[in-house]
Amino acid sequence: MKALKYAVFVMVWFNVLLAGWLAVFMLYNPEGWYYFVPGVTDTGFFNQHFIRDIGIIQGFIGLAFAVGWLREDRRIDLWLAATLWLIAHALFHLWEVAVGICSSSVLVRDFPAVSMPAIFGIAVTMWACARRVREPSIPSANKVSV
């Protein structure tokens, strides 16, 4: 069981660190990010505003995973919300390949920064849900105290 919790820890903090790094890079140096990340220049012209918008989203994703790790009572809500965005992002990349906008080789190139965070988000959210079912003593954020 300790090995499973350690694996969850690694996946959560991978997502925290990746999203946090992306947020800082995209907000502080959007043009540097645009030219640094492989394949981004193939997706359209540089748009500083759009890159910073996505940087803000990445910041919230990293924050959701970090706070979820620290606040068990908010974990499922936070991780589910962040994971839904990560899934949508990964599905968008798959759609671009499916309709011929990109070649299938981009899926391999983008896997560590696009698909893997979504897969990790799914895995840790499922773990948190299973844990809540097994251990109902975990405080639920959805319970209302009277």
N, C-alpha and C positions, 0 to 999 in steps of 0.2 A: 504494500500500500504506500510505503514511503517513496518507492520508485515512481509510482503513478503521480503522486503529489509533486515530486521533483520535476517530472516531465511537464506537468501543467505549469509549474513555476517557470520553466525554461520557455515554454510557448508564450505565456503571458508576457514575460519580460522581453522576449524577442519582439513581440508586437509593440510593447511600450517604447523600447529603444529605437526600433525602426521608424515608428510613427513620430516619435519625438524628434529624431534626427531630421526626418523629412520636413516636419513643421518648421524647425529652426532654419534649415537650409532654404526652403521655399519662401519663407517670410523675409529672411535677412538678405538673401542673394538669389532672387528668382531667375535672373538671367544666367548666373553660374549654374544653377540647378538644371535649367533648360539645356545647356550645352554639355553638362556632366553626365546626365543619365542617358545610357544608350537607348536609341530609338525615339526619344522624345522629339527631336527635331524632325522626324519623319511624320509626326502626327499633326503638324500645322505650324503656323507662324508663332513666334514668341508673343505671349500675352501676359504681361506682368501682373495685371489684376487677377486674371484667371488662376495663375500659378499661386498667387498669395491666397486666393479663396480656398484652393485645395490644401494649401499649407495650414490654414485655420482648421479645416476638417481633420487633417492628420493630427493636429494638436489635440483636438477633442477625442479622437480615437485613442491616442496614447494615454490621455488623462483617464478615459473610461476604463481602460484595462488596468491602469495603476490603481485607481481608486477602488475598482472592483476587487482587486487582490487584497487591498487593505480593509475594505468594508464588506464583510460577508453578507450582510443584510441587503446590500444594493448590487451585489455581484451579478446576478442573472440579468437584471434590467440593463445594467451598464454594458455588460459583455454582449448581450443580444443586440442592443442598438448599434454598437460599434461593428459587430460582426455582420449585421445586415448591410451596412454600407460596404464593407470589405467584399461581401458576396456579390453585391451589385457591380462593384468595380471589376471583379474577376470575370463575371458573366459578360460585362461589356467588352472586355478584351477577347473573350471567346466569340462573341457575336461579330466583332471586327474580322476575325479569321473566317468565320462561317460565311460571311457575305463577300469575302474576297478583298476587303480593305487592306488586310495584312496577311503575310504568309504564316504558315503554321510554325515556322522557326521562332517567331516572336514569343510564342507561349513558353518555350524553353528559356529564352532570354529573360522574360518578365517573371518567371515562376517565383524566384525568391522574394520579390518585392510586391507581387500582385496576388498570385494564387496561394502561396504559402501562408501569408497572414490570414487569409480567409479560411483556409483549412484549419489553421491553429485556432482561430476564433470559434469555429464550429466545434472543434474538439473540446476546448476548455469550457464553452457554454454548456455543452452536453454533460461534461463532468460535473459542473456546478449544479445542473438540474438533477442529475442522478444522486448527487450528494444530498441535496435538499430533500429528495424523496426518502433516502435511506436514513437521514438524520433530521427528523422534523423539528428537533430542538433548535436548529439554526434559525435565528430571527428572520422573519420574512418582512420585507419592506411593504408588502401588500396588505399585511394585517393592520387593522385599525384598532387601537387600544381605546377603551372607553373608561 
